Amino acid sequence: SPRSRLKKDIIDLADKNKVSLEIKETIDTGEVRKIYNESICLLAVAKLEPLGLSVVESLACGTPVVAINEGGYRETVIDKDTGFLVEDQKEAI
């Protein structure tokens, strides 16, 4: 599936760059809140996301967001205040 392939690509990229990565799946609301509160920021890169619930949750926890400057992210992230809106850079991957 595309999701499995993407997950493998992320794991491979982390390994290649010697980045410690922990993937969590199917977690409860309390754990989600804990993760947001302990995070430096949330990286939001879904293409043309109409709203981005994770962005709203992150901001509700006071955790800044770095998001691509498109879709609903422009409606929820205040650039250089609650986070940063950046241009999509395909070559960065």
N, C-alpha and C positions, 0 to 999 in steps of 0.2 A: 504494500500500500504506500501511497505518497507520504503519509505520516511516519511510517516505519523507516522509509528511506531518508527522510529529513532528520529523524532522530539519530540514525546511524551517521549521517553527514556531520551533525553537530558533535557527536562523540569523537569521530575521527579528527575533526578540526581542533577540538580541545586537546586530544592526545598529541597531535602534531605540534601544537604550540605550548605543550606542557602546562596546560591549564587544568586545575582541579575542578571537576564537574560532578555535581550530584543531581540526578534527575528524580523528581518526586512526581508521582502520579496518584490520582484518586485520594486527595487529602481533604480533611474536613475544614470547615470555616475557621475554627480556632487556629489551626495550623497555618492557614492562608494568612490570617491577620498577623500571626507571629512572624512569618517570613517577610511580609511587607514592612513591619516595624523594625526588623533587623537588617533590612537591605539598604544599601547605599542609594540605589535608584532602581527603577523599572525600565527596561529596554522594550519599547513597543514598535515592532516593525511589520506587522501584518499589513499587506497591501490593501488599500481602499477600505479599511475597517470603518463601518458606518458609525460606531460609537466607541467601542473599546472598553468593556466593563472592567478589565484589569487596570486600566488607566484610572478610572474613577475610584476603584477600590484602593489603589496605591495612594492617590492624592488624599483620600479620606483618612489614611493612616499617616499623612504628613511626609510620605516618601516621594521625592521628586521623580519625574519621568523624562526620559529621552525618547522621543518618538519621531518617526518620519513625518514630514510636513505635508500630510494629505488626509483625506477622509475625516472621520470624526475626531481624530486627534487634535485637529485645529480648533475644534469646538470645546475641548476639555482641558488642554494644556495651554497655560499662559506662558509664552516664550520668555525665557530669562526670569521668570517669577516662580511658577510652580514646576518648571522643568525647561526642557529645551526641545525646540522643533528643528530637525535637521533634514537636509535634502537627501533623497534616496541616492545611494552610491553603489551601484551594482559591482563596480570594480573593486570595492573594499572587501568583498567576500572572497 
